[in-house]
Amino acid sequence: MGFTPLAGLVMATRSGSVDPGLVLWLTAPGRLPHATVEHGLEHESGLAGMTGSADMREILTRTDPHARLARDVYIHRLAGAIAAMAATMGGLDVLAFTGGVGTNAAVVRELAVARLGFMGIELDHGRNRDAVADAEVGADGALVRVFVLRAREDLEIARQVRELLAAS
């Protein structure tokens, strides 16, 4: 996440990162009011804006051009974000897929990893297809290990609350 939740990957109803020039153009005098653009970027963009559905599970079952575009945009942005982070860190030892899509959408993992093979990332297609949370899905011998992990935000929130309460 950046300054706001809009930054980053294309989301269910949020745009993800966009060229700031787009916002300037949309809000130029005589065009759209700031509130309209803000609402559109936060609530009517992303997967829903491209397909009419914010549900990746549904989008992955569809074959219409809008669903294909949304899937392709999502994969393009996901693979690009992974590669950018890997470049910043000087490479990867482990790639973890998490969250609703990362945990439940084998095809998303497959398509993203297919673009990242140049980094030594490779899936075991059988393990990926059959994976449930907390499983290793990378190919044996690959340079980068690949996992599907349940996010467990609730445990992190509880840990931080416990620390705050102990400090007071």
N, C-alpha and C positions, 0 to 999 in steps of 0.2 A: 504494500500500500504506500502511496505517496502522501502528499499533503492532504488529500481527501480519498475516500474509497473509490473514486472514479479512476484513479491511476492503475495501470497494470493491464492484466489480461481482460479480454472481452468477458463480460459476466452475463448473468441471466437477463437483467434489465438495464444494467449500466454499460456505458460505451466502452469502458477501458480507456487506455491512453489514446488521445487524439491530438492532432496537430493544433497547437494553440491558435494558429491562424484561422482555423475553421471557426472557433468560437468568436474571434474578432470579426470575421466576415458575417457570421450569423447575427451578431448583435449590433452591426453597423447601423447608423441612422436609416430609418425607413424599412428595416428588416424585422427581425423578431425581438420581442422584449427579453431582457435578461432572465426573468422568471420562467418564460416559456422554454428557453434554451436549457436552463438549469434543470427544469422538470424533465425535459426530453432526454438529456444525457443521463439522468439518474434513474428514470422510471420507464422510458419508452425506447431505449436503445438496446445494445447488446444482442443477445440471441433473440429476445422478443421482438426487437425492432427489425431484425432481418427475416424472421420466420413467422411471427405472430405467436410464438410459444417461447416461454422462458425455461422450458424443461428439456435439458439435454437428452434425457432418455427418449423422449418423443422425437426429437429432432434426428437422433441417430437411426430411428426406424423409417424415416421418410426418405423419399428419393426425388422429391421435387427440387427445382433449381435453387429456391431460397434456402432449403435445408442443407443442400450440398454446399452452398456459399457459406452459410453460417459455420458448418463443420470445418470447412477449409480455412476460414478466417481464424477460427479458434485454434486449430492445429498450427497454423502459421505463426500466430502470436505466442502460443505455448512453446513451441520449439525455439523460436527466437529468444524468448525470455530465458529459457534454460541455457541456451548457448551463451547469451550475454552474461549471465551470472557465472557460468563456468569460466568464461574468459577473465572476468574480474577476479576470480579466485585462483586462477592459474591451473584450472582443470577440475575434474571430479573424481572422487573415489566411489561415491554412492549417489544414486538418483532415487528419490522417494516420491511416489505419487500418493496424494492424500486428498482429503475433502470428498465431497459427493461424487464429482466426475472422476477424479483420480483413483478413488477406491472402487468405483462401480462400473466404469466404462473401459473394458479391455480394448475396444477398437480405438479409443482416444490414445491410450498408452501405446498401442501398436503403431498408429500413424505418426505420433510425435517421435517415438524412438527411431522410426524409419528415416527421419530427417537428421538424426543425431548420430548415425553410425560412424561418421568421420571422427567422433570423439571416443570411440571404443565402447559405445553403448549398444547392447544387443539383447533382445528378448528371447526367452524360451517360449515359443508361441503356445505350446500346450499349457505350461504353467501360467502364462498370462491369461489365456482364455478361461482357465478353471480357478483363477485366484479369487480368494476372499481376503478381507483385510488381514494385515500382518503376515504377508507371504513374500518370499523372494521370487521374482519373476524373470530375472536376468538369465541370460544364457551362461552355461558353465564355461569358464575360461575367459569371459569377456573382461576387458580392462576396468569397466565400471559396473558395480553391482547395482541391481535395480530391485526396489521393493515397493509393495503396496502396503500402506500403513494407515490405520484408523487415526484420525486427527486428535481426538481426545482433548478438545479445548476445555471441556468441563473440568478435567483434572488439573490443567494449568491454571485455570481461574481459581479453583479451590486451593492450590498451592500458594498462589499469590495472596489470597485472602488470609490464609493461615499465617504467612510471613508478616503481613500488615498487622494482624491482631496480636501476634507475638511481640511486635516492636512497640505496641502502645501500652 
